[in-house]
Amino acid sequence: MICACHSDGRPSSDSSSRTEAAPDAPVLVSTNDLANVLRITTNRPLAASAQKILGKHTVFLNPEGSLTAQFSLVSVFSTEYELVSKLAECLAGSSGKVRKQPDGSLLYINETKERFNIRVIHDECDSNHFEGVYYITTDRGFITIEALIHLESRPGPDGTIRYAVHIYADSNSRILNFLSRISLVRNYLTHEVNDMVAKFDTVYAQILSDPQKHLGTLMEFRDPTGSLYFSDREMKLIRIFVETLPKSRPTTETP
């Protein structure tokens, strides 16, 4: 069982009081839950920026779907954003990347080299539920786009993961805010979400197909001076994941 924890390793203060849903329960993303997260966030300037987007946004999206992965296996990576990005680069041919910055934020550079600054407001995972809240900014010339993302996921039927996302976005451009109402910005954000989901599915399928082979592939990226490098801690997590896979696979063999 995966203990409830935050990305910085602190135990969750309310994990013992959460009522866990059944494994096939629908994912419910609640605006009230998001408001509560922002209310207790200790970084008040960051919470204030997020509150502003929640109260005044010109774009709202609520994509949901499923991943072909077992929640109990991959939740160990739920707050390992940079590690998951590196796996996608190695095993899914992704040219997008996420890198942790000195101030603790994340820099995401997508396939077209657009840069997004991501601040993790909240991320928490236990054996049946993951919740993450993120404040994202990106600049397009003189235009700044802000987004608040609330993500939840739970185990789904047949060994899948069900996820739901609420995306609130706004900008300092009246023209862009107008265009967002005619689906331009909506389509862009939907594409980004779908692209990330597709990469996750590819990485999981690749590792599952031949765990030891792909573990060997990752071992080639152990040079700290290289542009892509897996640390000792990251490799330990990957090995634990790979060693768990054979035990978790259903078997059809006759005893």
N, C-alpha and C positions, 0 to 999 in steps of 0.2 A: 504493500500500500504506500502511496506517495503522500508524504506529509504535506500539510498545507504550509506554504511558505511564499515569501515575496522574492523578487529577483535578486535582492541583495542578501538573501539568506536568513532574514529575520522571520521568526515564526509568526503566523497570522494570529492576530489578537482575537478574531471571532470565528476561527475555523471550527472550534468545538461546539459552537452553538448553531452552525448551519445545518439545516435539515436537508440531507442529501436526497436528490430525486432518484427515481428508478432509472436504471441504465438506458431505457428506451424512451425516457421522458422528453417532451419537446423542449427545445432551447427557447427560453423566454428572455428577451432583452428589455429591461424596464428603465424608463426615464427616471423613475423614482430611485432605483438602485444607483443610477449614474449620479444623480443629485446628491445622494448620501455619500458616495465615494468622494466627490468634490468637496463636500462639507467637512470631511475629516482629514483631507489632504494637508500635510504639514507645510508643504511649499505653497504658501498663500498667494504669491504673485502668479505662479503657474496655475493654481486653481482659479484665480480671478480671470485669467486669459481664457481658460476653458469655459468658465461660467458665461463669459461674454458670447462665445460661439454658441453655446447651448441656448442662450436666451434670444440671440439674433443671428439666424442663419438663413442663407438663401438657397441652400441645397440640403436635402435630406434623402439619404439612401438607406435601405434596410435589406441588403442581400443576405441570403441564407442558403445553406446547402449541406453537403456531406463530403468527408474525406475518406478515402479507402485505406484506413489505418486503424489500429487498435489504440484506444485512448490510454489504456494502462501502460502501453509500451512507449508511445511517443510523448507522453506528458512530461517525461524527464527532460525534454528539450523545450518545454513550453515557454520558458523565459530566457532561453539561450539564443537570442536573436542573431547575434553575429555568427555563432556556430552553424545554425540552420542555413544562413546565407552562404557560408563557405561550402557546406555540403551541396547546395544547389549549384554553386559555381563548378564544383568538381564532378558531380554526378548527373546534373541536368543541363550542363552547358550554359548556365546562366551568365550573362554579362552584367547583370545588376548585382549590387552588393550592399551589405549593411556592415558598418564598422562603428565600434564604440569610440566616442570622443573623450578627450581629457576631462571635460566637465560632466561626464556621465551620460550625456545625451547620445543618440544614435544618428549617424549620417547614412541615409539611404540614397543610393545613386541607381536610377532605373536603367532599363535597356537603352534609352535614348539620351542618357547622361544628364537627365534632370535630377536636381539635388533636393532632398527633403530632410529637414531637421526634425527628429522625433524625440519627444520627451515622454518617458514612461511615468504616468501619474500613478498607476496602480496595476499590479499583475499578481495574481494569486491562483494557485492550483492545488487541488486535493484529488482524491481518488475518483471523483465523479464529476468534477466541474472545473473549468478554467474561466477566469474573468480578467480582461485587460482593458485599461483605459489609457489612451494616447493622445497627446496634443502635438499636432504636426504643422510646420510652416514651410513654405517654399516661395521663392522669389522668381518672378518673371519680368525682368527689367524693373520698371517702377511699380509693379503690381506685386503685392504680397497676398498669398492665399493661406488661410488658416483652416485647419480641420480638427475636429474632435471625434475620435473613434472609440466606440464601446463594443468590445468583442466578448462573446461568451460561447463556450463549447461544452458538450457533454458526450458520453458514450452513446452511440446509436445502435440500432439493430444490426445483426449480422457482422459484428466486428468493425463497424464504421464509427466515424466521429461526426456528430451533428454540430454545426456552428451557425451563429447568427451575428450580424454586425449592424450597428447603427452608426451612420456617418453623417456628421453635421459639418457644413463647410460654408465659408464666407470669404470675401476679399475686400480690399480697400478700393476696388474699381467698380464704379456703377455700371460700366459697359459689360464687364465680365459677369457681374451679378445678374444683369439682364440676360446675357447669353446662357447663364446657368439655368434659367427658367425655360429655355428651349432645348434642353437636353445636352448641350455641348459638354458642359462640365460633368454632368451626370454620367454620360457615356465614357468619359475619360476615367473617372474614378471607378466605375464598374469594371473597366478593362484592367486597371491596376489590381483590383481584388481578385478577379478571375485568373490573372497571370500568376499571382502568388499561390493560389490554390493549385493550379496546374503544376507548378514547380514542386510543391510539397508532394503531390501525388507521384511525380516522377522520381524524386529522391527516395521515397519510401519503397516504391516498386523496385528500383535499382538495388537497394540494399537487401531487400527481401529475396531477390532472385539469386544472389550469390554473395552472402555476407562476408565470407573470408576473402574473396577476390577483391571486393570493394574496400575492405579494411586495408588490404595491401596497397591499393591505389592511394588511399589517404595517407599512408605512411610515407609516401614519396614527398609529401609537403611538410617536412619537419625542419626546414632551414629557417631559423628566425629572421634571416635577412631577406627572405623571399617575399614577393608581393602577396602570396597566399601561404599562410602558416597555421598549422594546428598545434596548439600548446599541449603540454603534458596533461593538464586538467581536461581539455577538450577530448583528447584521445582516450582518456580514462572513461569519460561518459560514453563515447562511441563504442568502446570495447564492452562496457556493461550492457549496452543496448544489443550489440551483436550476440553476446553470450546468452542473452535472454531469449532471443528469437527462436532457436530450436525448441525450447521448452514450451513456447506459446503457440506453436503451429498446431492446428488440428491435424490428426492423422486418420487415414482411411485404411491403414494396414490391418489385416486380420491377425489377431494375436496368435 
